[in-house]
Amino acid sequence: MVKKGEKLNAIILVAGFSSRFQELTKTTHKAMLKVCSVPNIERTIVYLKEAGINEIYIVVGYLKEQFKYLEKIWCAIDF
């Protein structure tokens, strides 16, 4: 049970080649695929922020450079 005012952290695991998406992920990471014009990773971050989680860590690997822009938008994200 989480106590009121307790600091929560989140880890988002997005490393991997996404081989099942085949052509879709040759140049775009699976977490960057858009649903209703919003990349899945951004949607996940918004949901975490709404839940009160302010410190987020993203574990990246393949196409990791595509995630760097998130640092400018969300200051409390580490890679």
PDB file with one MODEL, atoms N, CA, C and O in Angstrom:
MODEL        1
ATOM      1  N   MET A   1       0.841  -1.175   0.000  1.00  0.00           N
ATOM      2  CA  MET A   1       0.000   0.000   0.000  1.00  0.00           C
ATOM      3  C   MET A   1       0.888   1.240   0.000  1.00  0.00           C
ATOM      4  O   MET A   1       1.836   1.334   0.779  1.00  0.00           O
ATOM      5  N   VAL A   2       0.581   2.169  -0.859  1.00  0.00           N
ATOM      6  CA  VAL A   2       1.340   3.404  -0.957  1.00  0.00           C
ATOM      7  C   VAL A   2       0.745   4.437  -0.009  1.00  0.00           C
ATOM      8  O   VAL A   2      -0.465   4.662   0.011  1.00  0.00           O
ATOM      9  N   LYS A   3       1.618   5.057   0.771  1.00  0.00           N
ATOM     10  CA  LYS A   3       1.174   6.077   1.718  1.00  0.00           C
ATOM     11  C   LYS A   3       1.113   7.436   1.031  1.00  0.00           C
ATOM     12  O   LYS A   3       1.889   7.713   0.116  1.00  0.00           O
ATOM     13  N   LYS A   4       0.197   8.272   1.473  1.00  0.00           N
ATOM     14  CA  LYS A   4       0.044   9.599   0.901  1.00  0.00           C
ATOM     15  C   LYS A   4       1.341  10.385   1.046  1.00  0.00           C
ATOM     16  O   LYS A   4       1.940  10.425   2.120  1.00  0.00           O
ATOM     17  N   GLY A   5       1.763  11.006  -0.045  1.00  0.00           N
ATOM     18  CA  GLY A   5       2.988  11.787  -0.038  1.00  0.00           C
ATOM     19  C   GLY A   5       4.246  10.977  -0.297  1.00  0.00           C
ATOM     20  O   GLY A   5       5.333  11.542  -0.419  1.00  0.00           O
ATOM     21  N   GLU A   6       4.111   9.662  -0.383  1.00  0.00           N
ATOM     22  CA  GLU A   6       5.267   8.808  -0.636  1.00  0.00           C
ATOM     23  C   GLU A   6       5.743   8.991  -2.075  1.00  0.00           C
ATOM     24  O   GLU A   6       4.931   9.054  -2.998  1.00  0.00           O
ATOM     25  N   LYS A   7       7.038   9.075  -2.262  1.00  0.00           N
ATOM     26  CA  LYS A   7       7.630   9.255  -3.578  1.00  0.00           C
ATOM     27  C   LYS A   7       7.633   7.928  -4.332  1.00  0.00           C
ATOM     28  O   LYS A   7       8.104   6.913  -3.819  1.00  0.00           O
ATOM     29  N   LEU A   8       7.106   7.947  -5.543  1.00  0.00           N
ATOM     30  CA  LEU A   8       7.066   6.748  -6.370  1.00  0.00           C
ATOM     31  C   LEU A   8       7.942   6.933  -7.604  1.00  0.00           C
ATOM     32  O   LEU A   8       8.015   8.026  -8.164  1.00  0.00           O
ATOM     33  N   ASN A   9       8.597   5.870  -8.017  1.00  0.00           N
ATOM     34  CA  ASN A   9       9.416   5.850  -9.225  1.00  0.00           C
ATOM     35  C   ASN A   9       8.858   4.809 -10.179  1.00  0.00           C
ATOM     36  O   ASN A   9       8.158   3.884  -9.767  1.00  0.00           O
ATOM     37  N   ALA A  10       9.174   4.969 -11.463  1.00  0.00           N
ATOM     38  CA  ALA A  10       8.753   3.981 -12.459  1.00  0.00           C
ATOM     39  C   ALA A  10       9.919   3.666 -13.383  1.00  0.00           C
ATOM     40  O   ALA A  10      10.757   4.521 -13.667  1.00  0.00           O
ATOM     41  N   ILE A  11       9.955   2.432 -13.843  1.00  0.00           N
ATOM     42  CA  ILE A  11      10.932   1.996 -14.837  1.00  0.00           C
ATOM     43  C   ILE A  11      10.145   1.483 -16.032  1.00  0.00           C
ATOM     44  O   ILE A  11       9.300   0.598 -15.898  1.00  0.00           O
ATOM     45  N   ILE A  12      10.431   2.048 -17.205  1.00  0.00           N
ATOM     46  CA  ILE A  12       9.782   1.605 -18.438  1.00  0.00           C
ATOM     47  C   ILE A  12      10.823   0.832 -19.236  1.00  0.00           C
ATOM     48  O   ILE A  12      11.873   1.375 -19.577  1.00  0.00           O
ATOM     49  N   LEU A  13      10.540  -0.419 -19.531  1.00  0.00           N
ATOM     50  CA  LEU A  13      11.465  -1.271 -20.276  1.00  0.00           C
ATOM     51  C   LEU A  13      11.090  -1.253 -21.757  1.00  0.00           C
ATOM     52  O   LEU A  13      10.053  -1.793 -22.141  1.00  0.00           O
ATOM     53  N   VAL A  14      11.933  -0.634 -22.592  1.00  0.00           N
ATOM     54  CA  VAL A  14      11.623  -0.556 -24.019  1.00  0.00           C
ATOM     55  C   VAL A  14      12.758  -1.084 -24.901  1.00  0.00           C
ATOM     56  O   VAL A  14      12.718  -0.913 -26.119  1.00  0.00           O
ATOM     57  N   ALA A  15      13.757  -1.715 -24.308  1.00  0.00           N
ATOM     58  CA  ALA A  15      14.871  -2.236 -25.094  1.00  0.00           C
ATOM     59  C   ALA A  15      14.408  -3.427 -25.930  1.00  0.00           C
ATOM     60  O   ALA A  15      13.487  -4.146 -25.544  1.00  0.00           O
ATOM     61  N   GLY A  16      15.041  -3.624 -27.053  1.00  0.00           N
ATOM     62  CA  GLY A  16      14.722  -4.769 -27.903  1.00  0.00           C
ATOM     63  C   GLY A  16      14.531  -4.354 -29.350  1.00  0.00           C
ATOM     64  O   GLY A  16      14.342  -3.177 -29.655  1.00  0.00           O
ATOM     65  N   PHE A  17      14.585  -5.343 -30.242  1.00  0.00           N
ATOM     66  CA  PHE A  17      14.517  -5.085 -31.681  1.00  0.00           C
ATOM     67  C   PHE A  17      13.105  -5.017 -32.249  1.00  0.00           C
ATOM     68  O   PHE A  17      12.937  -4.540 -33.371  1.00  0.00           O
ATOM     69  N   SER A  18      12.109  -5.459 -31.548  1.00  0.00           N
ATOM     70  CA  SER A  18      10.724  -5.426 -32.044  1.00  0.00           C
ATOM     71  C   SER A  18      10.567  -6.230 -33.326  1.00  0.00           C
ATOM     72  O   SER A  18       9.906  -5.778 -34.261  1.00  0.00           O
ATOM     73  N   SER A  19      11.151  -7.385 -33.383  1.00  0.00           N
ATOM     74  CA  SER A  19      11.154  -8.172 -34.616  1.00  0.00           C
ATOM     75  C   SER A  19       9.760  -8.565 -35.094  1.00  0.00           C
ATOM     76  O   SER A  19       9.569  -8.791 -36.289  1.00  0.00           O
ATOM     77  N   ARG A  20       8.796  -8.653 -34.208  1.00  0.00           N
ATOM     78  CA  ARG A  20       7.439  -9.028 -34.630  1.00  0.00           C
ATOM     79  C   ARG A  20       6.721  -7.919 -35.387  1.00  0.00           C
ATOM     80  O   ARG A  20       5.745  -8.179 -36.091  1.00  0.00           O
ATOM     81  N   PHE A  21       7.197  -6.685 -35.245  1.00  0.00           N
ATOM     82  CA  PHE A  21       6.593  -5.574 -35.989  1.00  0.00           C
ATOM     83  C   PHE A  21       7.194  -5.433 -37.382  1.00  0.00           C
ATOM     84  O   PHE A  21       6.685  -4.666 -38.199  1.00  0.00           O
ATOM     85  N   GLN A  22       8.244  -6.146 -37.653  1.00  0.00           N
ATOM     86  CA  GLN A  22       8.942  -6.209 -38.934  1.00  0.00           C
ATOM     87  C   GLN A  22       9.166  -4.849 -39.575  1.00  0.00           C
ATOM     88  O   GLN A  22       9.946  -4.055 -39.047  1.00  0.00           O
ATOM     89  N   GLU A  23       8.520  -4.552 -40.680  1.00  0.00           N
ATOM     90  CA  GLU A  23       8.771  -3.325 -41.446  1.00  0.00           C
ATOM     91  C   GLU A  23       8.503  -2.047 -40.652  1.00  0.00           C
ATOM     92  O   GLU A  23       9.164  -1.033 -40.880  1.00  0.00           O
ATOM     93  N   LEU A  24       7.562  -2.079 -39.742  1.00  0.00           N
ATOM     94  CA  LEU A  24       7.205  -0.881 -38.978  1.00  0.00           C
ATOM     95  C   LEU A  24       8.340  -0.371 -38.102  1.00  0.00           C
ATOM     96  O   LEU A  24       8.425   0.825 -37.825  1.00  0.00           O
ATOM     97  N   THR A  25       9.217  -1.281 -37.665  1.00  0.00           N
ATOM     98  CA  THR A  25      10.230  -0.885 -36.684  1.00  0.00           C
ATOM     99  C   THR A  25      11.669  -0.943 -37.203  1.00  0.00           C
ATOM    100  O   THR A  25      12.607  -0.995 -36.407  1.00  0.00           O
ATOM    101  N   LYS A  26      11.850  -0.935 -38.502  1.00  0.00           N
ATOM    102  CA  LYS A  26      13.220  -0.907 -39.024  1.00  0.00           C
ATOM    103  C   LYS A  26      13.894   0.427 -38.728  1.00  0.00           C
ATOM    104  O   LYS A  26      15.093   0.464 -38.449  1.00  0.00           O
ATOM    105  N   THR A  27      13.144   1.515 -38.786  1.00  0.00           N
ATOM    106  CA  THR A  27      13.715   2.840 -38.530  1.00  0.00           C
ATOM    107  C   THR A  27      13.033   3.565 -37.374  1.00  0.00           C
ATOM    108  O   THR A  27      13.507   4.616 -36.942  1.00  0.00           O
ATOM    109  N   THR A  28      11.948   3.029 -36.875  1.00  0.00           N
ATOM    110  CA  THR A  28      11.209   3.640 -35.767  1.00  0.00           C
ATOM    111  C   THR A  28      11.073   2.627 -34.644  1.00  0.00           C
ATOM    112  O   THR A  28      10.619   1.506 -34.871  1.00  0.00           O
ATOM    113  N   HIS A  29      11.460   3.010 -33.439  1.00  0.00           N
ATOM    114  CA  HIS A  29      11.355   2.110 -32.292  1.00  0.00           C
ATOM    115  C   HIS A  29       9.888   1.816 -31.993  1.00  0.00           C
ATOM    116  O   HIS A  29       9.028   2.668 -32.214  1.00  0.00           O
ATOM    117  N   LYS A  30       9.599   0.624 -31.493  1.00  0.00           N
ATOM    118  CA  LYS A  30       8.211   0.226 -31.210  1.00  0.00           C
ATOM    119  C   LYS A  30       7.518   1.179 -30.233  1.00  0.00           C
ATOM    120  O   LYS A  30       6.313   1.404 -30.342  1.00  0.00           O
ATOM    121  N   ALA A  31       8.252   1.729 -29.300  1.00  0.00           N
ATOM    122  CA  ALA A  31       7.659   2.660 -28.335  1.00  0.00           C
ATOM    123  C   ALA A  31       7.351   4.014 -28.971  1.00  0.00           C
ATOM    124  O   ALA A  31       6.620   4.821 -28.397  1.00  0.00           O
ATOM    125  N   MET A  32       7.906   4.259 -30.152  1.00  0.00           N
ATOM    126  CA  MET A  32       7.658   5.511 -30.864  1.00  0.00           C
ATOM    127  C   MET A  32       6.522   5.389 -31.875  1.00  0.00           C
ATOM    128  O   MET A  32       6.145   6.376 -32.507  1.00  0.00           O
ATOM    129  N   LEU A  33       5.978   4.192 -32.030  1.00  0.00           N
ATOM    130  CA  LEU A  33       4.833   4.032 -32.930  1.00  0.00           C
ATOM    131  C   LEU A  33       3.666   4.827 -32.366  1.00  0.00           C
ATOM    132  O   LEU A  33       3.405   4.805 -31.163  1.00  0.00           O
ATOM    133  N   LYS A  34       2.969   5.527 -33.248  1.00  0.00           N
ATOM    134  CA  LYS A  34       1.912   6.442 -32.805  1.00  0.00           C
ATOM    135  C   LYS A  34       0.533   5.790 -32.826  1.00  0.00           C
ATOM    136  O   LYS A  34       0.199   5.008 -33.716  1.00  0.00           O
ATOM    137  N   VAL A  35      -0.243   6.139 -31.823  1.00  0.00           N
ATOM    138  CA  VAL A  35      -1.656   5.790 -31.750  1.00  0.00           C
ATOM    139  C   VAL A  35      -2.380   7.117 -31.572  1.00  0.00           C
ATOM    140  O   VAL A  35      -2.142   7.828 -30.595  1.00  0.00           O
ATOM    141  N   CYS A  36      -3.256   7.452 -32.500  1.00  0.00           N
ATOM    142  CA  CYS A  36      -3.953   8.754 -32.477  1.00  0.00           C
ATOM    143  C   CYS A  36      -2.951   9.903 -32.395  1.00  0.00           C
ATOM    144  O   CYS A  36      -3.137  10.838 -31.616  1.00  0.00           O
ATOM    145  N   SER A  37      -1.908   9.834 -33.182  1.00  0.00           N
ATOM    146  CA  SER A  37      -0.887  10.885 -33.324  1.00  0.00           C
ATOM    147  C   SER A  37       0.039  11.063 -32.123  1.00  0.00           C
ATOM    148  O   SER A  37       0.815  12.018 -32.091  1.00  0.00           O
ATOM    149  N   VAL A  38      -0.020  10.177 -31.143  1.00  0.00           N
ATOM    150  CA  VAL A  38       0.834  10.293 -29.954  1.00  0.00           C
ATOM    151  C   VAL A  38       1.693   9.031 -29.830  1.00  0.00           C
ATOM    152  O   VAL A  38       1.158   7.922 -29.820  1.00  0.00           O
ATOM    153  N   PRO A  39       3.031   9.187 -29.735  1.00  0.00           N
ATOM    154  CA  PRO A  39       3.887   8.012 -29.546  1.00  0.00           C
ATOM    155  C   PRO A  39       3.516   7.265 -28.256  1.00  0.00           C
ATOM    156  O   PRO A  39       3.209   7.885 -27.238  1.00  0.00           O
ATOM    157  N   ASN A  40       3.549   5.951 -28.313  1.00  0.00           N
ATOM    158  CA  ASN A  40       3.181   5.128 -27.153  1.00  0.00           C
ATOM    159  C   ASN A  40       3.981   5.486 -25.905  1.00  0.00           C
ATOM    160  O   ASN A  40       3.433   5.464 -24.802  1.00  0.00           O
ATOM    161  N   ILE A  41       5.252   5.812 -26.051  1.00  0.00           N
ATOM    162  CA  ILE A  41       6.073   6.138 -24.882  1.00  0.00           C
ATOM    163  C   ILE A  41       5.576   7.412 -24.203  1.00  0.00           C
ATOM    164  O   ILE A  41       5.568   7.497 -22.975  1.00  0.00           O
ATOM    165  N   GLU A  42       5.164   8.398 -24.989  1.00  0.00           N
ATOM    166  CA  GLU A  42       4.639   9.637 -24.403  1.00  0.00           C
ATOM    167  C   GLU A  42       3.320   9.379 -23.684  1.00  0.00           C
ATOM    168  O   GLU A  42       3.072   9.938 -22.616  1.00  0.00           O
ATOM    169  N   ARG A  43       2.487   8.546 -24.259  1.00  0.00           N
ATOM    170  CA  ARG A  43       1.211   8.186 -23.626  1.00  0.00           C
ATOM    171  C   ARG A  43       1.474   7.515 -22.273  1.00  0.00           C
ATOM    172  O   ARG A  43       0.801   7.810 -21.286  1.00  0.00           O
ATOM    173  N   THR A  44       2.443   6.624 -22.238  1.00  0.00           N
ATOM    174  CA  THR A  44       2.796   5.933 -20.993  1.00  0.00           C
ATOM    175  C   THR A  44       3.292   6.926 -19.944  1.00  0.00           C
ATOM    176  O   THR A  44       2.915   6.836 -18.775  1.00  0.00           O
ATOM    177  N   ILE A  45       4.128   7.862 -20.354  1.00  0.00           N
ATOM    178  CA  ILE A  45       4.655   8.866 -19.425  1.00  0.00           C
ATOM    179  C   ILE A  45       3.526   9.722 -18.861  1.00  0.00           C
ATOM    180  O   ILE A  45       3.498  10.001 -17.662  1.00  0.00           O
ATOM    181  N   VAL A  46       2.604  10.135 -19.708  1.00  0.00           N
ATOM    182  CA  VAL A  46       1.467  10.945 -19.244  1.00  0.00           C
ATOM    183  C   VAL A  46       0.656  10.176 -18.208  1.00  0.00           C
ATOM    184  O   VAL A  46       0.277  10.736 -17.180  1.00  0.00           O
ATOM    185  N   TYR A  47       0.386   8.898 -18.469  1.00  0.00           N
ATOM    186  CA  TYR A  47      -0.375   8.082 -17.513  1.00  0.00           C
ATOM    187  C   TYR A  47       0.361   7.962 -16.177  1.00  0.00           C
ATOM    188  O   TYR A  47      -0.259   8.033 -15.115  1.00  0.00           O
ATOM    189  N   LEU A  48       1.669   7.782 -16.230  1.00  0.00           N
ATOM    190  CA  LEU A  48       2.454   7.690 -14.995  1.00  0.00           C
ATOM    191  C   LEU A  48       2.420   9.005 -14.225  1.00  0.00           C
ATOM    192  O   LEU A  48       2.273   9.005 -13.003  1.00  0.00           O
ATOM    193  N   LYS A  49       2.554  10.120 -14.928  1.00  0.00           N
ATOM    194  CA  LYS A  49       2.494  11.438 -14.280  1.00  0.00           C
ATOM    195  C   LYS A  49       1.128  11.654 -13.633  1.00  0.00           C
ATOM    196  O   LYS A  49       1.043  12.156 -12.512  1.00  0.00           O
ATOM    197  N   GLU A  50       0.061  11.278 -14.336  1.00  0.00           N
ATOM    198  CA  GLU A  50      -1.291  11.422 -13.789  1.00  0.00           C
ATOM    199  C   GLU A  50      -1.486  10.572 -12.537  1.00  0.00           C
ATOM    200  O   GLU A  50      -2.293  10.908 -11.670  1.00  0.00           O
ATOM    201  N   ALA A  51      -0.744   9.470 -12.447  1.00  0.00           N
ATOM    202  CA  ALA A  51      -0.830   8.588 -11.284  1.00  0.00           C
ATOM    203  C   ALA A  51       0.051   9.080 -10.131  1.00  0.00           C
ATOM    204  O   ALA A  51       0.106   8.446  -9.078  1.00  0.00           O
ATOM    205  N   GLY A  52       0.735  10.206 -10.330  1.00  0.00           N
ATOM    206  CA  GLY A  52       1.555  10.768  -9.262  1.00  0.00           C
ATOM    207  C   GLY A  52       3.000  10.317  -9.269  1.00  0.00           C
ATOM    208  O   GLY A  52       3.727  10.564  -8.307  1.00  0.00           O
ATOM    209  N   ILE A  53       3.427   9.664 -10.327  1.00  0.00           N
ATOM    210  CA  ILE A  53       4.811   9.199 -10.426  1.00  0.00           C
ATOM    211  C   ILE A  53       5.612  10.263 -11.163  1.00  0.00           C
ATOM    212  O   ILE A  53       5.340  10.568 -12.324  1.00  0.00           O
ATOM    213  N   ASN A  54       6.595  10.820 -10.483  1.00  0.00           N
ATOM    214  CA  ASN A  54       7.352  11.925 -11.057  1.00  0.00           C
ATOM    215  C   ASN A  54       8.756  11.563 -11.509  1.00  0.00           C
ATOM    216  O   ASN A  54       9.342  12.281 -12.320  1.00  0.00           O
ATOM    217  N   GLU A  55       9.298  10.487 -11.014  1.00  0.00           N
ATOM    218  CA  GLU A  55      10.642  10.075 -11.405  1.00  0.00           C
ATOM    219  C   GLU A  55      10.520   8.818 -12.258  1.00  0.00           C
ATOM    220  O   GLU A  55      10.078   7.771 -11.787  1.00  0.00           O
ATOM    221  N   ILE A  56      10.924   8.944 -13.529  1.00  0.00           N
ATOM    222  CA  ILE A  56      10.741   7.857 -14.489  1.00  0.00           C
ATOM    223  C   ILE A  56      12.088   7.511 -15.111  1.00  0.00           C
ATOM    224  O   ILE A  56      12.850   8.393 -15.506  1.00  0.00           O
ATOM    225  N   TYR A  57      12.365   6.223 -15.189  1.00  0.00           N
ATOM    226  CA  TYR A  57      13.577   5.717 -15.827  1.00  0.00           C
ATOM    227  C   TYR A  57      13.156   4.889 -17.031  1.00  0.00           C
ATOM    228  O   TYR A  57      12.229   4.085 -16.945  1.00  0.00           O
ATOM    229  N   ILE A  58      13.843   5.088 -18.162  1.00  0.00           N
ATOM    230  CA  ILE A  58      13.530   4.333 -19.370  1.00  0.00           C
ATOM    231  C   ILE A  58      14.759   3.520 -19.751  1.00  0.00           C
ATOM    232  O   ILE A  58      15.835   4.079 -19.963  1.00  0.00           O
ATOM    233  N   VAL A  59      14.602   2.210 -19.836  1.00  0.00           N
ATOM    234  CA  VAL A  59      15.685   1.314 -20.244  1.00  0.00           C
ATOM    235  C   VAL A  59      15.582   1.152 -21.755  1.00  0.00           C
ATOM    236  O   VAL A  59      14.627   0.569 -22.267  1.00  0.00           O
ATOM    237  N   VAL A  60      16.583   1.678 -22.462  1.00  0.00           N
ATOM    238  CA  VAL A  60      16.560   1.648 -23.923  1.00  0.00           C
ATOM    239  C   VAL A  60      17.739   0.847 -24.450  1.00  0.00           C
ATOM    240  O   VAL A  60      18.686   0.560 -23.718  1.00  0.00           O
ATOM    241  N   GLY A  61      17.675   0.497 -25.703  1.00  0.00           N
ATOM    242  CA  GLY A  61      18.746  -0.232 -26.364  1.00  0.00           C
ATOM    243  C   GLY A  61      18.726   0.159 -27.832  1.00  0.00           C
ATOM    244  O   GLY A  61      19.300   1.175 -28.226  1.00  0.00           O
ATOM    245  N   TYR A  62      18.071  -0.647 -28.624  1.00  0.00           N
ATOM    246  CA  TYR A  62      17.926  -0.425 -30.060  1.00  0.00           C
ATOM    247  C   TYR A  62      17.276   0.932 -30.342  1.00  0.00           C
ATOM    248  O   TYR A  62      16.234   1.251 -29.770  1.00  0.00           O
ATOM    249  N   LEU A  63      17.887   1.728 -31.220  1.00  0.00           N
ATOM    250  CA  LEU A  63      17.396   3.055 -31.614  1.00  0.00           C
ATOM    251  C   LEU A  63      17.238   4.008 -30.424  1.00  0.00           C
ATOM    252  O   LEU A  63      16.317   4.824 -30.388  1.00  0.00           O
ATOM    253  N   LYS A  64      18.138   3.894 -29.464  1.00  0.00           N
ATOM    254  CA  LYS A  64      18.040   4.686 -28.233  1.00  0.00           C
ATOM    255  C   LYS A  64      18.064   6.193 -28.475  1.00  0.00           C
ATOM    256  O   LYS A  64      17.509   6.954 -27.683  1.00  0.00           O
ATOM    257  N   GLU A  65      18.700   6.628 -29.561  1.00  0.00           N
ATOM    258  CA  GLU A  65      18.776   8.065 -29.837  1.00  0.00           C
ATOM    259  C   GLU A  65      17.399   8.685 -30.083  1.00  0.00           C
ATOM    260  O   GLU A  65      17.239   9.898 -29.954  1.00  0.00           O
ATOM    261  N   GLN A  66      16.417   7.876 -30.433  1.00  0.00           N
ATOM    262  CA  GLN A  66      15.068   8.391 -30.671  1.00  0.00           C
ATOM    263  C   GLN A  66      14.374   8.846 -29.386  1.00  0.00           C
ATOM    264  O   GLN A  66      13.335   9.504 -29.448  1.00  0.00           O
ATOM    265  N   PHE A  67      14.925   8.510 -28.245  1.00  0.00           N
ATOM    266  CA  PHE A  67      14.300   8.846 -26.965  1.00  0.00           C
ATOM    267  C   PHE A  67      14.874  10.116 -26.333  1.00  0.00           C
ATOM    268  O   PHE A  67      14.318  10.616 -25.355  1.00  0.00           O
ATOM    269  N   LYS A  68      15.962  10.640 -26.869  1.00  0.00           N
ATOM    270  CA  LYS A  68      16.640  11.782 -26.245  1.00  0.00           C
ATOM    271  C   LYS A  68      15.745  13.016 -26.143  1.00  0.00           C
ATOM    272  O   LYS A  68      15.884  13.787 -25.193  1.00  0.00           O
ATOM    273  N   TYR A  69      14.844  13.223 -27.078  1.00  0.00           N
ATOM    274  CA  TYR A  69      13.974  14.403 -27.042  1.00  0.00           C
ATOM    275  C   TYR A  69      13.085  14.416 -25.799  1.00  0.00           C
ATOM    276  O   TYR A  69      12.629  15.477 -25.373  1.00  0.00           O
ATOM    277  N   LEU A  70      12.839  13.252 -25.221  1.00  0.00           N
ATOM    278  CA  LEU A  70      11.981  13.166 -24.042  1.00  0.00           C
ATOM    279  C   LEU A  70      12.583  13.896 -22.845  1.00  0.00           C
ATOM    280  O   LEU A  70      11.850  14.386 -21.986  1.00  0.00           O
ATOM    281  N   GLU A  71      13.905  13.972 -22.781  1.00  0.00           N
ATOM    282  CA  GLU A  71      14.570  14.687 -21.679  1.00  0.00           C
ATOM    283  C   GLU A  71      14.199  16.164 -21.672  1.00  0.00           C
ATOM    284  O   GLU A  71      14.099  16.774 -20.608  1.00  0.00           O
ATOM    285  N   LYS A  72      13.995  16.738 -22.846  1.00  0.00           N
ATOM    286  CA  LYS A  72      13.639  18.156 -22.937  1.00  0.00           C
ATOM    287  C   LYS A  72      12.193  18.393 -22.532  1.00  0.00           C
ATOM    288  O   LYS A  72      11.868  19.424 -21.942  1.00  0.00           O
ATOM    289  N   ILE A  73      11.329  17.442 -22.847  1.00  0.00           N
ATOM    290  CA  ILE A  73       9.905  17.578 -22.529  1.00  0.00           C
ATOM    291  C   ILE A  73       9.642  17.241 -21.062  1.00  0.00           C
ATOM    292  O   ILE A  73       8.920  17.959 -20.370  1.00  0.00           O
ATOM    293  N   TRP A  74      10.234  16.145 -20.599  1.00  0.00           N
ATOM    294  CA  TRP A  74      10.006  15.640 -19.237  1.00  0.00           C
ATOM    295  C   TRP A  74      11.338  15.626 -18.510  1.00  0.00           C
ATOM    296  O   TRP A  74      12.131  14.705 -18.706  1.00  0.00           O
ATOM    297  N   CYS A  75      11.597  16.595 -17.697  1.00  0.00           N
ATOM    298  CA  CYS A  75      12.903  16.769 -17.042  1.00  0.00           C
ATOM    299  C   CYS A  75      13.301  15.631 -16.108  1.00  0.00           C
ATOM    300  O   CYS A  75      14.494  15.383 -15.928  1.00  0.00           O
ATOM    301  N   ALA A  76      12.348  14.939 -15.516  1.00  0.00           N
ATOM    302  CA  ALA A  76      12.662  13.926 -14.507  1.00  0.00           C
ATOM    303  C   ALA A  76      12.840  12.531 -15.095  1.00  0.00           C
ATOM    304  O   ALA A  76      12.648  11.536 -14.395  1.00  0.00           O
ATOM    305  N   ILE A  77      13.203  12.448 -16.364  1.00  0.00           N
ATOM    306  CA  ILE A  77      13.397  11.143 -16.997  1.00  0.00           C
ATOM    307  C   ILE A  77      14.887  10.878 -17.145  1.00  0.00           C
ATOM    308  O   ILE A  77      15.643  11.748 -17.578  1.00  0.00           O
ATOM    309  N   ASP A  78      15.301   9.675 -16.783  1.00  0.00           N
ATOM    310  CA  ASP A  78      16.689   9.246 -16.959  1.00  0.00           C
ATOM    311  C   ASP A  78      16.716   8.041 -17.881  1.00  0.00           C
ATOM    312  O   ASP A  78      15.779   7.244 -17.913  1.00  0.00           O
ATOM    313  N   PHE A  79      17.817   7.916 -18.640  1.00  0.00           N
ATOM    314  CA  PHE A  79      17.993   6.792 -19.564  1.00  0.00           C
ATOM    315  C   PHE A  79      19.180   5.959 -19.140  1.00  0.00           C
ATOM    316  O   PHE A  79      19.498   4.963 -19.789  1.00  0.00           O
TER     317      PHE A  79
ENDMDL
END
